[in-house]
């Protein structure tokens, strides 16, 4: 579904009690930036949506976010004021080969304690970083799920996450042996 520029902001401003919102295969356009503000939204799911960037400007009650299959190489998601965000799921097939730094992506969301990263291809979209750089954004991380991790990424690849998040209690890694 293709929305007009003001459609999503109108939905958010008119549905004041909205707590959960899901978008699947919709958007405004490849060059558009979606600014999301809502006082009551607790859960936001966006999959296969067409936006250049999704900016979560002010979502004071947001606890869960699923964001998958973004089409752009730019910064796909900007986490603004999301003080209660605890569960974040990100999935990207990364056809372009562009990588993203978790330290930048999660810079304003140090409350995330449950992180799900899905890769869906042989290309990794998360750039390994120095654990000291990541430590402040992963300090509260307890649950990590790395899904469809290419088999070329051995345990040393995951160590940059684990070293930055010493409080992890549950780690799940699913390796994907992709043979075309």
PyMOL commands that set and color helices and strands:
alter all, ss='L'
color gray80, all
select helices_A, chain A and resi 7-14+102-105+131-134+155-164
alter helices_A, ss='H'
color red, helices_A
select strands_A, chain A and resi 20-24+33-37+43-47+53-58+64-68+77-81+87-91+114-118+143-150+170-176
alter strands_A, ss='S'
color yellow, strands_A
deselect
rebuild
show_as cartoon
